[in-house]
Amino acid sequence: MHISDLHAGRTFHPQVAEQLAREAHDLRPDLVIVSGDLVQRADFTSQWEQIVQYLQRLPEPRLIIPGNHDVPLFHLFERFFRPLDRYRRYISSDLNPVFERPGLVVVGGNSAYGWTIDGGYVDPDQQQAMERRFARYPDDVCKIAVLHHGVVRPPGCEQRSIVRNADEVTQMLERSGVDVLLCGHHHVAYVDVAGTARKFIVCQSGTSASRRIREGTRGKNAYNVLIIEDSTIHISQRGYVEATGRFEPFARYEFQRRGERLPARQCSNDPSAV
C-alpha cells in the first residue's frame, strides 16, 4: 500500500485520514509505504506530534521517507544546515530504509533539502547509498525505489518541480535494475513508464489525507495498491469519494516485469474488481 503527502497540520483532513487508516487495516498489506510530506510545516512541533500519533495507527511494517514539507521553512539555520533534524527526531534517522521479503526489496531515498521550498535533489551520497543497497539483490528480485519527488512531470503539472537532477537519478535507477519508482509531491495520481536503456514504472500517489487536492479524478485524495507477481505488477489507484466516505478504485494498470507496459484497464467502482 502506497500513500503520500499526508500534510499533518492545518490542511490535514481527519475524516479522510480516518478512512485511510481503516482501509489500510482492511487491506492487510505486506508493507505500508509513505512517500514524504508528512507535515505541512516542519517548523511546528505540534504537527510532528500529530503525524507520529497518526502513523502509529497504520499497520506495520511501514517504510517512510521525507518530503520537502518535512524541511523547516521559517527556521533558516535549520533549513539550510540541519534540514532533516526534526524528521530524524520524530520519524527516523534512517534516510535509506529497506524492506525485503523473498522476491522483493523496497529501498527509500531522500530528495528533500533546504535550499528550495518546493524542488527536490538526490545528492551523490544518496544515489550511491540506494545503488549499493539494490546491488545486494539479484535481477530476479522485484526492486522498488521510493522518493518524494519524481523524475517525470504528470500531464497538467508541467510547471511543477521534480528532482533537479532527474536524468542522473533516472540513470541510477536503470543501473540498479529498479522495476518501480513510487513517489508523490504533485498531489496527482499518475502511472506511466520512464527511462530509456532499461525502463521502469513510475507510480505516483495523490495526496492521501490533505485538503490540498487538485481538480479532476486524479487530483482527489488517493492511494495506490500494488500486487507483485512473478511476471506481472498490478497497480490499483483508489480515490476518496465523499458520497460513500470510502476510497474507490478508479484505474487499474498491469505491467510485465521490467517495465513493458500492457494496456491500462479502467476498473469499475466495485472494490472487488481490483
N, C-alpha and C positions, 0 to 999 in steps of 0.2 A: 504494500500500500504506500503510495507516494503522495504526500501533502506538502504544501509550501505556503509561505507568506501569511503566517497567522496574524502578525501585527498586533500583539497584545498592547493595550492602551486605549486611547480614545476611539480608534477605528475598529476595535475588536467587536465581533458580533456574537454575544453569548448564546443566543438561540441556535445559530448555525454551528457554533463550536460544540455545543452540547450534542447535537445530532451527529456531528462528525465523530466525536468520541464514541457515541453509541454504535455507529456503523462500523467503526474500527474494531470494536469488540465482537460484533456480529460476524464480521469477515474472518476473524481469527487468522490474520496474515502471519506469514513466517517472519516478516520484518516490516516495521513502520519507518519510512524514510521521510525526514523533514528537511527540505532543501532551502533553509535560510529565511531571513526576515522574521525572526521570532517575535520581535517587539517593534513598535512604531518609532520610539525614540529611546535609544540605548542610554541616554543621559539619566533616565529616571529609574531609581531603584524599584519603585512600585510596579513598573511594567515587567521587570525581570522576575519579581516575586510572583506576579500574576501568571506569567508563562511557565515558570517552574511548577506551580501548582497544577496548571492545565496539562502539561506534558506528563506529569506523574499519573494522570488519569488514562493515558493512552496505553495500549498493550505493549508489552515488551516481547522481543528486543526492539530497541529504537536506534536508528542511526541519524545523527543530527549534525548539520553544518551551519556556519554563519552566513548571513547576507549583509548587504550594505547598510540596512537599517539597524543592524546589530553593532554598528560602529557609532560612537558618540558624535553628535552634530555640534553641540554648543561648547563642550569642554575641549577646547582646541588642543591643549597639551596632550590629553589622552587620545584625541582623534588622530594626531599626527605621529605620536611617538609610542603610544600603547593602545592602538585601536581596538584590540580584542581582549583587553584585560577584563572587562565586565562579562563578556561571553565566557571567558575561561573560568571566571569566578563562579558564575551561576549555572553554566551548562556543562562545559568540558574543557580540559586543557589540550585535548587531542583534536587537532585540526585535520587529521587524516584517519578518521575512524574506519575500521574494516569489519565487515560481516562476511562470514563464509559458512557454507554448508556444501555437501557433496554436489559438484557440478555447477556451483555458483559462488562468485565473490563480488562484493559491493565495496567500493573504495570512495570515501568522501574527500573533497578538497576545498580549499578556501580561495574565493575570488573577491573577498571584501577587503578593502584597505582604506586608509584615512585621507587620501589626497583627492578624493572626489566624493560627492554626496549621492551619486547615482551609479556611476560606472563600475566596472569590475576589472580585475587584473589577476592573473595566475602567475606569480613570480617564479623564477627558475627553481628555487628551492622546493616550492610546492609541486611544480611539474615533475621534478626528479623524484620527490617522495611518492607521488602517485604512480609514476612509471616503475619505480623499484617494487612497489607493492604488487602491481599487476604482473610483473615479471616472475613472480614466485609461482604462478599458476600456468598450467599447460593450455594450449589453444582450444582444447575441447571444453574447457570451463567457460560458462557464460559470465562475461565481465561487464559490470555496470559501474559507471562513474557518476558521482553526484557533485554538482556545483550549483551555486545560486544563480550566477549569470550563465546564459547560454552562449553558443558560438554562432548562431544564426538568428536573424530577426523574423518573427512571425509576420504574416500579412497584416497590415494595419499598424505595425509597430516600427515602421521604417526610421522614425526619429528617436526611438528608444535605444538605450545603451545595451551592449553586450560586452563580453570580455574584450578589453582593449587589444590584447594580443591573440585574437581569435584564431588566426592562421597557425600560430605556434601551438596553441592548445589543441587545435584540431589534429595537427601532425602528431603530437604526443599521444592523443587518444588512438589514432590509427596505428602508431608503432606498438602501442600497448595491447592491441587486439580487442579494444572495447566494442561491445555489442550495442550498449545503450548508454546514452547520457541523459540523466534526469536533472532537471533544472526548474527554475521559477522566474521570479523578478518582474515579468511583464504583466502579471495578473491576467494572462490569457492562456487558455488551454490549447495546446498545439502539439502535433505529432508529425514528424517528417524524417527524412534521411539526410545526413550530412557527410562530408568527407569526399575524397577523390580516389586515392590509392586503395583505401580499404574503408568502405562506407560503414556508418553506424547510425543507429536510430537516435533521434532527438525527441525526447518525451518531456514536455513542459506542462507543469500544473498551473492552473489559475490560482488565485488566492483562495485558500481553503476556508478562512474564517474571518476575513476582513470586510468592512463595509466599502472599501475602496475597490469596487468592482467596475468592470468596463461593459460597454454596451454589447448586446448580442449574446447568443448561447455560449460562445466560447469565452466570454468575459465574466460569466457568473461565478459564484463560489463553486469550487470544483476540487476533485482529487482524481488520481489515477489508480487503477488496479492492474498489476502486471502478473501474468501467469507464464512461467518459463517452462517450456518443454524441451525435449532433446533436440528437435529440429525446428521448433516454432516458438515465437514470442507473441503472446496475446496481450493487447492493451485495451482496457475499457476506460473511457472517460466518463465521469459522473458529475453532474451539476446539480446544485441545490434548487429545488422547486418550491417556492413559497406556498403554493396551493396545497401541496401534500406534506410540507415540512420534512421532506426527505431529499437525499441526493439520488437522482435518477440517471440511468445510463443515457448518453446522447450520441456516442460514437464508439465504434469498435474497430480495431486495426489488428491485422495479423501480418507478421513478418517471418520470412525464413531467417534462420540464424545467419549472421554475417551481413545483415542489412539489406538483403534482397527483398524488395517490397512487393507484397501481394496487394491486390486491390482492396482499399479500405471499404469496410462494410458498415453501413449505418445500422444501428440496432433499434429495437422498439423501446418503449418506456417500461417494459416488463423486466425487472431486475433479473429474473430467471433466464432471460435471453442472453445474458453476458456471463 
